[in-house]
Amino acid sequence: MLRLVSLQILATLVAGVIAALLGGWSAMFSAVLGGMCCVVPNGIMAFRLFAGSQKMGGANPATFFIWEFVKIALTLALLFLTARLYHGLNWLALLCGFIVALKSYIILLFRH
């Protein structure tokens, strides 16, 4: 799980650099914020699932579904807050950063 979250952070930074080259600082910040809207909820969920698996009795399947719902709600809340608070938002860069972070696990699939 930690590898996946760190790969998402790396992919977000790469998307930010590419956005900066194509669209300037505003696009870079938008792409990084879009990626972080994906990375932060995934990191929280990964930490909570890891902590739950270390308890006596192991992981509970209901815990996964609860934290998946929390992850989706937190992702939507972060996207909403980003749209409301960052006035120089570049929507295309935000969505590209979000999608790059969301789909970065494909790199791990091709690696093995």
CNS distance restraints for C-alpha pairs under 8 A (distance, minus, plus):
assign (resid   1 and name CA) (resid   5 and name CA) 6.34 0.50 0.50
assign (resid   1 and name CA) (resid  46 and name CA) 5.99 0.50 0.50
assign (resid   2 and name CA) (resid   6 and name CA) 6.05 0.50 0.50
assign (resid   2 and name CA) (resid  43 and name CA) 7.81 0.50 0.50
assign (resid   2 and name CA) (resid  46 and name CA) 7.47 0.50 0.50
assign (resid   3 and name CA) (resid   7 and name CA) 5.99 0.50 0.50
assign (resid   4 and name CA) (resid   8 and name CA) 6.17 0.50 0.50
assign (resid   4 and name CA) (resid 105 and name CA) 6.44 0.50 0.50
assign (resid   5 and name CA) (resid   9 and name CA) 6.33 0.50 0.50
assign (resid   5 and name CA) (resid  39 and name CA) 6.44 0.50 0.50
assign (resid   5 and name CA) (resid  42 and name CA) 6.91 0.50 0.50
assign (resid   5 and name CA) (resid  43 and name CA) 5.98 0.50 0.50
assign (resid   6 and name CA) (resid  10 and name CA) 6.25 0.50 0.50
assign (resid   7 and name CA) (resid  11 and name CA) 6.06 0.50 0.50
assign (resid   7 and name CA) (resid 104 and name CA) 6.84 0.50 0.50
assign (resid   7 and name CA) (resid 105 and name CA) 7.53 0.50 0.50
assign (resid   8 and name CA) (resid  12 and name CA) 6.04 0.50 0.50
assign (resid   8 and name CA) (resid  35 and name CA) 7.72 0.50 0.50
assign (resid   8 and name CA) (resid  39 and name CA) 6.26 0.50 0.50
assign (resid   8 and name CA) (resid 100 and name CA) 7.95 0.50 0.50
assign (resid   8 and name CA) (resid 101 and name CA) 4.88 0.50 0.50
assign (resid   8 and name CA) (resid 102 and name CA) 7.32 0.50 0.50
assign (resid   8 and name CA) (resid 104 and name CA) 5.85 0.50 0.50
assign (resid   8 and name CA) (resid 105 and name CA) 7.58 0.50 0.50
assign (resid   9 and name CA) (resid  13 and name CA) 6.28 0.50 0.50
assign (resid   9 and name CA) (resid  35 and name CA) 7.52 0.50 0.50
assign (resid   9 and name CA) (resid  36 and name CA) 7.60 0.50 0.50
assign (resid   9 and name CA) (resid  39 and name CA) 6.64 0.50 0.50
assign (resid   9 and name CA) (resid 101 and name CA) 7.20 0.50 0.50
assign (resid  10 and name CA) (resid  14 and name CA) 6.28 0.50 0.50
assign (resid  11 and name CA) (resid  15 and name CA) 6.12 0.50 0.50
assign (resid  11 and name CA) (resid 100 and name CA) 6.51 0.50 0.50
assign (resid  11 and name CA) (resid 101 and name CA) 5.88 0.50 0.50
assign (resid  11 and name CA) (resid 104 and name CA) 6.52 0.50 0.50
assign (resid  12 and name CA) (resid  16 and name CA) 6.11 0.50 0.50
assign (resid  12 and name CA) (resid  31 and name CA) 7.23 0.50 0.50
assign (resid  12 and name CA) (resid  32 and name CA) 5.75 0.50 0.50
assign (resid  12 and name CA) (resid  35 and name CA) 5.11 0.50 0.50
assign (resid  12 and name CA) (resid  36 and name CA) 7.35 0.50 0.50
assign (resid  12 and name CA) (resid  97 and name CA) 5.98 0.50 0.50
assign (resid  12 and name CA) (resid  98 and name CA) 7.85 0.50 0.50
assign (resid  12 and name CA) (resid 100 and name CA) 6.72 0.50 0.50
assign (resid  12 and name CA) (resid 101 and name CA) 5.60 0.50 0.50
assign (resid  13 and name CA) (resid  17 and name CA) 6.28 0.50 0.50
assign (resid  13 and name CA) (resid  32 and name CA) 6.46 0.50 0.50
assign (resid  14 and name CA) (resid  18 and name CA) 6.26 0.50 0.50
assign (resid  15 and name CA) (resid  19 and name CA) 6.01 0.50 0.50
assign (resid  15 and name CA) (resid  28 and name CA) 7.83 0.50 0.50
assign (resid  15 and name CA) (resid  31 and name CA) 6.38 0.50 0.50
assign (resid  15 and name CA) (resid  32 and name CA) 7.22 0.50 0.50
assign (resid  15 and name CA) (resid  96 and name CA) 7.62 0.50 0.50
assign (resid  15 and name CA) (resid  97 and name CA) 5.77 0.50 0.50
assign (resid  15 and name CA) (resid 100 and name CA) 7.07 0.50 0.50
assign (resid  16 and name CA) (resid  20 and name CA) 6.06 0.50 0.50
assign (resid  16 and name CA) (resid  27 and name CA) 7.54 0.50 0.50
assign (resid  16 and name CA) (resid  28 and name CA) 4.54 0.50 0.50
assign (resid  16 and name CA) (resid  29 and name CA) 6.88 0.50 0.50
assign (resid  16 and name CA) (resid  30 and name CA) 7.87 0.50 0.50
assign (resid  16 and name CA) (resid  31 and name CA) 5.19 0.50 0.50
assign (resid  16 and name CA) (resid  32 and name CA) 5.28 0.50 0.50
assign (resid  16 and name CA) (resid  97 and name CA) 7.10 0.50 0.50
assign (resid  17 and name CA) (resid  21 and name CA) 6.33 0.50 0.50
assign (resid  17 and name CA) (resid  28 and name CA) 6.43 0.50 0.50
assign (resid  18 and name CA) (resid  22 and name CA) 6.27 0.50 0.50
assign (resid  18 and name CA) (resid  28 and name CA) 7.65 0.50 0.50
assign (resid  19 and name CA) (resid  23 and name CA) 5.59 0.50 0.50
assign (resid  19 and name CA) (resid  24 and name CA) 6.86 0.50 0.50
assign (resid  19 and name CA) (resid  27 and name CA) 5.40 0.50 0.50
assign (resid  19 and name CA) (resid  28 and name CA) 4.95 0.50 0.50
assign (resid  19 and name CA) (resid  31 and name CA) 6.64 0.50 0.50
assign (resid  19 and name CA) (resid  93 and name CA) 6.49 0.50 0.50
assign (resid  20 and name CA) (resid  24 and name CA) 4.36 0.50 0.50
assign (resid  20 and name CA) (resid  25 and name CA) 5.50 0.50 0.50
assign (resid  20 and name CA) (resid  26 and name CA) 7.63 0.50 0.50
assign (resid  20 and name CA) (resid  27 and name CA) 5.86 0.50 0.50
assign (resid  20 and name CA) (resid  28 and name CA) 4.52 0.50 0.50
assign (resid  22 and name CA) (resid  27 and name CA) 7.91 0.50 0.50
assign (resid  23 and name CA) (resid  27 and name CA) 5.22 0.50 0.50
assign (resid  23 and name CA) (resid  28 and name CA) 7.32 0.50 0.50
assign (resid  24 and name CA) (resid  28 and name CA) 6.35 0.50 0.50
assign (resid  25 and name CA) (resid  29 and name CA) 6.20 0.50 0.50
assign (resid  26 and name CA) (resid  30 and name CA) 6.10 0.50 0.50
assign (resid  26 and name CA) (resid  88 and name CA) 6.15 0.50 0.50
assign (resid  26 and name CA) (resid  89 and name CA) 6.62 0.50 0.50
assign (resid  26 and name CA) (resid  90 and name CA) 6.58 0.50 0.50
assign (resid  27 and name CA) (resid  31 and name CA) 6.04 0.50 0.50
assign (resid  27 and name CA) (resid  89 and name CA) 7.36 0.50 0.50
assign (resid  27 and name CA) (resid  90 and name CA) 5.50 0.50 0.50
assign (resid  27 and name CA) (resid  93 and name CA) 5.47 0.50 0.50
assign (resid  27 and name CA) (resid  94 and name CA) 7.60 0.50 0.50
assign (resid  28 and name CA) (resid  32 and name CA) 6.18 0.50 0.50
assign (resid  28 and name CA) (resid  93 and name CA) 7.30 0.50 0.50
assign (resid  29 and name CA) (resid  33 and name CA) 5.96 0.50 0.50
assign (resid  30 and name CA) (resid  34 and name CA) 6.03 0.50 0.50
assign (resid  30 and name CA) (resid  89 and name CA) 5.73 0.50 0.50
assign (resid  30 and name CA) (resid  90 and name CA) 5.72 0.50 0.50
assign (resid  30 and name CA) (resid  91 and name CA) 7.26 0.50 0.50
assign (resid  30 and name CA) (resid  93 and name CA) 5.61 0.50 0.50
assign (resid  30 and name CA) (resid  94 and name CA) 4.68 0.50 0.50
assign (resid  30 and name CA) (resid  97 and name CA) 7.60 0.50 0.50
assign (resid  31 and name CA) (resid  35 and name CA) 6.19 0.50 0.50
assign (resid  31 and name CA) (resid  93 and name CA) 4.69 0.50 0.50
assign (resid  31 and name CA) (resid  94 and name CA) 4.39 0.50 0.50
assign (resid  31 and name CA) (resid  95 and name CA) 7.17 0.50 0.50
assign (resid  31 and name CA) (resid  96 and name CA) 6.47 0.50 0.50
assign (resid  31 and name CA) (resid  97 and name CA) 4.23 0.50 0.50
assign (resid  31 and name CA) (resid  98 and name CA) 7.11 0.50 0.50
assign (resid  32 and name CA) (resid  36 and name CA) 6.09 0.50 0.50
assign (resid  32 and name CA) (resid  94 and name CA) 7.32 0.50 0.50
assign (resid  32 and name CA) (resid  97 and name CA) 6.11 0.50 0.50
assign (resid  33 and name CA) (resid  37 and name CA) 6.18 0.50 0.50
assign (resid  33 and name CA) (resid  82 and name CA) 7.29 0.50 0.50
assign (resid  33 and name CA) (resid  94 and name CA) 6.64 0.50 0.50
assign (resid  33 and name CA) (resid  97 and name CA) 7.50 0.50 0.50
assign (resid  34 and name CA) (resid  38 and name CA) 6.93 0.50 0.50
assign (resid  34 and name CA) (resid  79 and name CA) 7.32 0.50 0.50
assign (resid  34 and name CA) (resid  93 and name CA) 7.65 0.50 0.50
assign (resid  34 and name CA) (resid  94 and name CA) 4.42 0.50 0.50
assign (resid  34 and name CA) (resid  95 and name CA) 6.16 0.50 0.50
assign (resid  34 and name CA) (resid  96 and name CA) 7.47 0.50 0.50
assign (resid  34 and name CA) (resid  97 and name CA) 4.96 0.50 0.50
assign (resid  34 and name CA) (resid  98 and name CA) 4.44 0.50 0.50
assign (resid  35 and name CA) (resid  39 and name CA) 6.17 0.50 0.50
assign (resid  35 and name CA) (resid  94 and name CA) 7.44 0.50 0.50
assign (resid  35 and name CA) (resid  97 and name CA) 4.67 0.50 0.50
assign (resid  35 and name CA) (resid  98 and name CA) 4.29 0.50 0.50
assign (resid  35 and name CA) (resid  99 and name CA) 7.46 0.50 0.50
assign (resid  35 and name CA) (resid 100 and name CA) 7.15 0.50 0.50
assign (resid  35 and name CA) (resid 101 and name CA) 5.23 0.50 0.50
assign (resid  35 and name CA) (resid 102 and name CA) 7.70 0.50 0.50
assign (resid  36 and name CA) (resid  40 and name CA) 5.67 0.50 0.50
assign (resid  36 and name CA) (resid  98 and name CA) 7.48 0.50 0.50
assign (resid  36 and name CA) (resid 101 and name CA) 7.98 0.50 0.50
assign (resid  37 and name CA) (resid  41 and name CA) 7.06 0.50 0.50
assign (resid  37 and name CA) (resid  75 and name CA) 5.62 0.50 0.50
assign (resid  37 and name CA) (resid  78 and name CA) 5.58 0.50 0.50
assign (resid  37 and name CA) (resid  79 and name CA) 6.14 0.50 0.50
assign (resid  37 and name CA) (resid  98 and name CA) 6.85 0.50 0.50
assign (resid  38 and name CA) (resid  42 and name CA) 6.39 0.50 0.50
assign (resid  38 and name CA) (resid  75 and name CA) 6.23 0.50 0.50
assign (resid  38 and name CA) (resid  98 and name CA) 6.10 0.50 0.50
assign (resid  38 and name CA) (resid 101 and name CA) 6.41 0.50 0.50
assign (resid  38 and name CA) (resid 102 and name CA) 6.32 0.50 0.50
assign (resid  39 and name CA) (resid  43 and name CA) 5.96 0.50 0.50
assign (resid  39 and name CA) (resid 101 and name CA) 6.89 0.50 0.50
assign (resid  39 and name CA) (resid 102 and name CA) 7.96 0.50 0.50
assign (resid  40 and name CA) (resid  44 and name CA) 6.24 0.50 0.50
assign (resid  41 and name CA) (resid  45 and name CA) 6.11 0.50 0.50
assign (resid  41 and name CA) (resid  71 and name CA) 5.05 0.50 0.50
assign (resid  41 and name CA) (resid  72 and name CA) 7.71 0.50 0.50
assign (resid  41 and name CA) (resid  74 and name CA) 6.15 0.50 0.50
assign (resid  41 and name CA) (resid  75 and name CA) 6.15 0.50 0.50
assign (resid  42 and name CA) (resid  46 and name CA) 6.01 0.50 0.50
assign (resid  42 and name CA) (resid  71 and name CA) 6.65 0.50 0.50
assign (resid  43 and name CA) (resid  47 and name CA) 6.11 0.50 0.50
assign (resid  44 and name CA) (resid  48 and name CA) 6.19 0.50 0.50
assign (resid  44 and name CA) (resid  71 and name CA) 7.84 0.50 0.50
assign (resid  45 and name CA) (resid  49 and name CA) 6.06 0.50 0.50
assign (resid  45 and name CA) (resid  67 and name CA) 5.97 0.50 0.50
assign (resid  45 and name CA) (resid  68 and name CA) 7.26 0.50 0.50
assign (resid  45 and name CA) (resid  71 and name CA) 6.51 0.50 0.50
assign (resid  46 and name CA) (resid  50 and name CA) 6.03 0.50 0.50
assign (resid  47 and name CA) (resid  51 and name CA) 6.09 0.50 0.50
assign (resid  48 and name CA) (resid  52 and name CA) 6.05 0.50 0.50
assign (resid  48 and name CA) (resid  67 and name CA) 7.82 0.50 0.50
assign (resid  49 and name CA) (resid  53 and name CA) 6.14 0.50 0.50
assign (resid  49 and name CA) (resid  59 and name CA) 7.46 0.50 0.50
assign (resid  49 and name CA) (resid  63 and name CA) 7.50 0.50 0.50
assign (resid  49 and name CA) (resid  64 and name CA) 6.93 0.50 0.50
assign (resid  49 and name CA) (resid  67 and name CA) 7.99 0.50 0.50
assign (resid  50 and name CA) (resid  54 and name CA) 6.50 0.50 0.50
assign (resid  51 and name CA) (resid  55 and name CA) 6.95 0.50 0.50
assign (resid  52 and name CA) (resid  58 and name CA) 6.91 0.50 0.50
assign (resid  52 and name CA) (resid  59 and name CA) 5.53 0.50 0.50
assign (resid  52 and name CA) (resid  60 and name CA) 7.54 0.50 0.50
assign (resid  52 and name CA) (resid  63 and name CA) 7.90 0.50 0.50
assign (resid  53 and name CA) (resid  58 and name CA) 4.71 0.50 0.50
assign (resid  53 and name CA) (resid  59 and name CA) 4.31 0.50 0.50
assign (resid  53 and name CA) (resid  60 and name CA) 7.81 0.50 0.50
assign (resid  54 and name CA) (resid  58 and name CA) 6.24 0.50 0.50
assign (resid  54 and name CA) (resid  59 and name CA) 7.60 0.50 0.50
assign (resid  55 and name CA) (resid  59 and name CA) 7.42 0.50 0.50
assign (resid  59 and name CA) (resid  63 and name CA) 7.48 0.50 0.50
assign (resid  60 and name CA) (resid  64 and name CA) 7.13 0.50 0.50
assign (resid  61 and name CA) (resid  65 and name CA) 6.92 0.50 0.50
assign (resid  62 and name CA) (resid  66 and name CA) 6.23 0.50 0.50
assign (resid  63 and name CA) (resid  67 and name CA) 6.10 0.50 0.50
assign (resid  64 and name CA) (resid  68 and name CA) 6.01 0.50 0.50
assign (resid  65 and name CA) (resid  69 and name CA) 6.29 0.50 0.50
assign (resid  66 and name CA) (resid  70 and name CA) 6.33 0.50 0.50
assign (resid  67 and name CA) (resid  71 and name CA) 5.92 0.50 0.50
assign (resid  68 and name CA) (resid  72 and name CA) 6.29 0.50 0.50
assign (resid  69 and name CA) (resid  73 and name CA) 6.19 0.50 0.50
assign (resid  70 and name CA) (resid  74 and name CA) 5.97 0.50 0.50
assign (resid  71 and name CA) (resid  75 and name CA) 6.05 0.50 0.50
assign (resid  72 and name CA) (resid  76 and name CA) 6.28 0.50 0.50
assign (resid  73 and name CA) (resid  77 and name CA) 6.14 0.50 0.50
assign (resid  74 and name CA) (resid  78 and name CA) 6.06 0.50 0.50
assign (resid  75 and name CA) (resid  79 and name CA) 6.20 0.50 0.50
assign (resid  76 and name CA) (resid  80 and name CA) 6.11 0.50 0.50
assign (resid  77 and name CA) (resid  81 and name CA) 6.09 0.50 0.50
assign (resid  78 and name CA) (resid  82 and name CA) 6.00 0.50 0.50
assign (resid  79 and name CA) (resid  83 and name CA) 6.21 0.50 0.50
assign (resid  80 and name CA) (resid  84 and name CA) 6.21 0.50 0.50
assign (resid  81 and name CA) (resid  85 and name CA) 5.86 0.50 0.50
assign (resid  82 and name CA) (resid  86 and name CA) 5.64 0.50 0.50
assign (resid  83 and name CA) (resid  87 and name CA) 7.40 0.50 0.50
assign (resid  83 and name CA) (resid  89 and name CA) 6.94 0.50 0.50
assign (resid  89 and name CA) (resid  94 and name CA) 7.56 0.50 0.50
assign (resid  90 and name CA) (resid  94 and name CA) 6.20 0.50 0.50
assign (resid  91 and name CA) (resid  95 and name CA) 6.14 0.50 0.50
assign (resid  92 and name CA) (resid  96 and name CA) 6.08 0.50 0.50
assign (resid  93 and name CA) (resid  97 and name CA) 5.99 0.50 0.50
assign (resid  94 and name CA) (resid  98 and name CA) 6.14 0.50 0.50
assign (resid  95 and name CA) (resid  99 and name CA) 6.07 0.50 0.50
assign (resid  96 and name CA) (resid 100 and name CA) 6.01 0.50 0.50
assign (resid  97 and name CA) (resid 101 and name CA) 6.21 0.50 0.50
assign (resid  98 and name CA) (resid 102 and name CA) 6.03 0.50 0.50
assign (resid  99 and name CA) (resid 103 and name CA) 5.97 0.50 0.50
assign (resid 100 and name CA) (resid 104 and name CA) 5.83 0.50 0.50
assign (resid 104 and name CA) (resid 108 and name CA) 7.70 0.50 0.50
assign (resid 105 and name CA) (resid 109 and name CA) 6.68 0.50 0.50
assign (resid 106 and name CA) (resid 110 and name CA) 6.43 0.50 0.50
assign (resid 107 and name CA) (resid 111 and name CA) 6.15 0.50 0.50
assign (resid 108 and name CA) (resid 112 and name CA) 6.67 0.50 0.50
